[in-house]
Amino acid sequence: MAFDTTGMMKAEIHCHIEGAAPPELSLRQARKYGVDVSTILRDGKYVWSDFAEFIVCYDAVASLFRTEADYALLTETYLTELAAINTIYSEIIVSPDHGDRTGLGADAYLAGICDGIFAAREKTGIEARIIVTGERHFGVDRVVGAAEYAMRAKNPLVTGFNMAGEERMGKVADYARAFDIARDAGLGLTIHAGEVCGAFSVADALDIIKPSRIGHGVRAIEDAALVERLATDGTVLEVCPGSNIALNVYPDFQAHPLRRLKEAGVRVTISSDDPPFFSTSLAREYDIAASDMGFAREEIDAMTRTSLEAAFVDEDTRNRLLTRFDAHVQSGAKAAVKDA
Ligand SMILES: [Zn+2]
């Protein structure tokens, strides 16, 4: 490893709550509900080999969280894990639609996640916000429904709206109304694009949705003019390198475009997406940036700072987070000078 990233202060702005379920917790849940998970969980790891199997595995894990208390436990467990590696801020992507589909109900689903956030904040000081997501492959009405739900919820922890799911379904324009509703409700906007689909999907998102952030967006690298546009507009990319390698968007970390995007002036950040499914964690993503991708400590700190600058929070909270972050970085720099 190039240098130890353990003590670095971290932030994450792209992680799906069910995708963050630690395998040990899923195993406990499976025992609690008498569910056989031997086909999807072995030796403390989730097992899948291609995208179709990943979806099956993901859904099976998600189905182990059935009550408000289960979601509180899941959220508290993940955020506590993040706080233990010096993470001060986290945005989690949630799908109220999923709560409805499992019979739990969107309100109880959201209430459980909020309880988990409060409990983790109380214990560790970690700040967290919720991004409601519509799932593209369930169709336009469901995505619009998710935006309407986020608007109606008027929950101070719900600060953003996203669209995830199968990128190849429909055109971005079909879903524009959902984003209009979310924008009018004062929510921050981000959208999954440029992961499965090429640069055109990022351009479509910019033209039609005008989000401040893009989930992944890495395949923008295939179009030089688009990269320039991202840099000029200051659009932030929520980059999840481990996820991209696990899903074969790129063959290895050396081929991953994070460095090229950063050097072209694009505002990039690091997140973990669905960490245990991709044999990763936010801690590992920071290690990968330092070792496999060769970023300097200052460059990684700059990406963390970008996450805080782009976070969907009120300005008081942002200033508090930035002050805390800058003080940590400065004290690290002073210590390094003293050691030298
Ligand atoms: Zn994602």
Boltz pocket constraint, residues with backbone or C-beta under 6 A from the ligand:
constraints:
  - pocket:
      binder: B
      contacts: [[A, 14], [A, 16], [A, 164], [A, 192], [A, 215], [A, 273]]
      max_distance: 6.0
